[in-house]
Amino acid sequence: MKRTLRVLPEAEAELQSAATWYEEKRPGVGIEFIAVLDRAFESILENPEACPVWRPDRPYRRLLLKRFPYVVFFRIDSSTIEIVAVAHAKRRPGYWLERRR
């Protein structure tokens, strides 16, 4: 079954903020960050169950980005994969847990 991908507005803001930060530090790197995220989203859509469960007591899975210290957290239901956060791997763990659909 083909699922649709939905990115929460907060996760969209996080990825835009990170891309802007990278682009300001070194032109072109923000675009590379977005490209890596696009590939990550495609991978999640193709096989979401291949990503490990974040914690056994939470309904989230995670995908670590290559090259950038970010983690994509998402949840799966029967028809949708919902990107909940694009979080820096070393800052404020779990801050996004209260986000709702």
Backbone torsions as a table, in degrees:
resi	resn	phi	psi	omega
1	MET	NA	131.7	179.1
2	LYS	-85.2	122.7	178.0
3	ARG	-96.8	159.1	174.2
4	THR	-98.2	153.9	180.0
5	LEU	-103.5	130.1	177.6
6	ARG	-125.5	129.7	178.3
7	VAL	-108.7	119.9	177.7
8	LEU	-60.4	147.3	179.8
9	PRO	-55.7	-35.5	179.2
10	GLU	-65.7	-38.7	178.2
11	ALA	-69.2	-38.4	176.2
12	GLU	-61.0	-43.4	178.2
13	ALA	-63.5	-38.1	178.5
14	GLU	-64.2	-45.1	-177.9
15	LEU	-68.7	-36.8	177.3
16	GLN	-66.2	-40.9	179.0
17	SER	-63.2	-44.8	179.7
18	ALA	-65.4	-42.8	179.6
19	ALA	-62.4	-41.2	178.0
20	THR	-63.1	-44.3	-179.9
21	TRP	-60.4	-47.7	179.5
22	TYR	-62.3	-41.1	-178.0
23	GLU	-65.3	-36.4	178.4
24	GLU	-69.8	-33.1	179.4
25	LYS	-73.1	-39.4	-179.6
26	ARG	-156.8	112.0	-178.1
27	PRO	-52.7	134.4	179.7
28	GLY	99.4	-25.5	-177.2
29	VAL	-73.8	-32.7	175.9
30	GLY	-62.3	-39.8	177.4
31	ILE	-65.9	-39.8	177.5
32	GLU	-62.9	-40.1	177.9
33	PHE	-59.0	-46.8	179.1
34	ILE	-62.5	-40.3	179.1
35	ALA	-63.0	-42.0	177.7
36	VAL	-63.3	-41.2	177.9
37	LEU	-64.5	-41.5	178.2
38	ASP	-58.9	-43.8	178.3
39	ARG	-64.8	-38.3	178.4
40	ALA	-63.7	-43.9	178.8
41	PHE	-62.4	-40.9	177.3
42	GLU	-62.0	-43.1	179.1
43	SER	-62.5	-42.7	178.9
44	ILE	-62.5	-43.9	179.6
45	LEU	-63.8	-39.8	-178.2
46	GLU	-67.5	-40.6	-175.8
47	ASN	-153.5	74.0	-176.2
48	PRO	-63.2	-31.4	-178.6
49	GLU	-69.9	-13.2	177.1
50	ALA	-72.3	-18.9	178.6
51	CYS	-84.5	139.4	-176.8
52	PRO	-71.3	152.2	172.8
53	VAL	-67.6	136.1	-177.5
54	TRP	-66.2	-54.4	175.6
55	ARG	-143.1	143.0	-176.8
56	PRO	-59.6	-26.1	-177.7
57	ASP	-93.1	7.3	-178.9
58	ARG	-128.6	147.9	-176.4
59	PRO	-87.2	33.9	-175.4
60	TYR	-114.7	147.5	170.9
61	ARG	-114.9	166.8	-177.2
62	ARG	-141.0	152.5	175.1
63	LEU	-135.3	120.7	177.3
64	LEU	-80.9	132.9	177.9
65	LEU	-76.3	148.3	173.1
66	LYS	-84.0	139.6	176.5
67	ARG	78.3	-29.8	-177.5
68	PHE	-116.1	144.3	-177.4
69	PRO	-82.4	57.7	-179.0
70	TYR	-126.8	153.6	179.0
71	VAL	-126.0	133.7	173.6
72	VAL	-96.5	119.9	176.4
73	PHE	-103.6	135.1	-178.2
74	PHE	-147.7	163.3	174.0
75	ARG	-129.0	155.6	-175.0
76	ILE	-119.2	136.2	164.5
77	ASP	-127.9	-171.4	-171.5
78	SER	-61.5	-31.1	-176.5
79	SER	-122.8	-8.2	-173.0
80	THR	-135.9	143.8	166.9
81	ILE	-110.6	123.0	-175.1
82	GLU	-110.9	117.2	175.6
83	ILE	-79.0	116.6	-175.1
84	VAL	-94.3	-35.6	-177.9
85	ALA	-154.7	147.1	167.2
86	VAL	-117.6	91.1	-167.1
87	ALA	-107.7	141.0	173.7
88	HIS	-64.4	136.0	-173.8
89	ALA	-68.0	-20.0	-174.2
90	LYS	-114.3	2.6	-175.4
91	ARG	-119.4	134.5	172.1
92	ARG	41.4	63.0	-178.0
93	PRO	-58.0	136.8	174.8
94	GLY	77.6	5.5	-177.4
95	TYR	-59.9	-23.2	-173.0
96	TRP	-90.5	-0.3	-172.7
97	LEU	-60.8	-23.8	-177.5
98	GLU	-87.4	3.1	-178.5
99	ARG	-71.0	137.7	180.0
100	ARG	-114.0	164.5	178.2
101	ARG	-70.4	NA	NA
